[in-house]
Amino acid sequence: MKLSLFLLALTFLLSNSLHAQLRAAGEPILIYDDINLSLQQPIPSPDGSTLALTGRNYHGIWLLNTSGEQLHQIDQRQGTGFGMKWSADGSTLAARVTQTQNNRRSFAISLIDVPTGDAAYLSEFQPHLPSTPFFDASQQTIMLAAASDITSFNLPAERRRSVESQTRPTAMASFDRIVISDKAGEVREHRPITDEETTYLHASMSPNGNKLAFSVYGGHLYVQDLTNGELVDFGRGFFPTWSPDSQFISFTRNEDDGYRHTYGEIVAAAADGSQEVVLYSSHITIPANPYWSPVENRIFFDYMHSGSILYIDVLTN
């Protein structure tokens, strides 16, 4: 009887200990706040020192150091902040640029030199550019996944990383499939769910290239282990982002009344589904756009439509 009680108590303690491994270190820390600029989408640079942000309607790109003390604008063009991507060495941002003439919009792919703000175009302006550009794993090309094909644009020689350097696996959701550029240098189309009606959203590859997080339109957020194909269903979720060690993901869960968001939360979870915790939730200051720092257990995010940029530290042990 005593042994049974001891084992029951031990199981309870171990369960609580495991549950306590993943948690917020404290309340969110505000690092920048300006309702007039209304900056959003704080995407950390690969070295974790700088945030790339965009303004209302994704117009322009700003850089803010992660202490929140230095802000400057490096691009003023329309649409450049929508889906912008850092190069792996932090020297370049890839962006989809918009221009409007005679009430008609057209789009082009642009590279922005981070230190100088100088911009160069990789493509001509065209009426349709449905997805956003992203770097391939080897950092040699910019890829664009359209409805029926994948287009590649070679980076200028001065923008290419050495092929001997470490690759950075990437993924992009595009309509009925996910385009993956993996650590072996292969570019391939991937459909983790067999339903032909599935539309994929917000795909994100783990830093080690072994797992893929993605959400589907009208459905749930998943993590797939690419080594064995196993899927973990996290329920409703959006905008997955990975911890540096590829063990955890963070994402948002939001609710709306058909007109506006009424509730939001930022969730952190073990990639295998064994742990999950709400780091922050609110019916008033709705959290959005979480991005896990590439170098530490810190998640940057914004309050929706407020111009407030924050971070929250995560304890994983």
Secondary structure, DSSP 8 states (H G I E B T S, - for coil): -HHHHHHHHHHHHHHHHHHTTSEESSS-EEEEE-TTTT-EEEEE-TTSSEEEEE-GGG--EEEEETTS--EEEEE--BTTTTT-EE-TTSSEEEEEEEEEETTEEEEEEEEEETTT--EEESS--BS---S--EE-TTSSEEEEE-SS-EEEEE--GGG---TTS----EEEEETTEEEEE-TTS-EEEE-SS--TT--EEEEEE-TTSSEEEEEETTS-EEEEETTT--EEE--S-EEEEE-TTSSEEEEEEEEE-SSSEEEEEEEEEETTSS-EEEEEEESSS-EEEEEE-SSSSEEEEEETTTTEEEEEEEE--
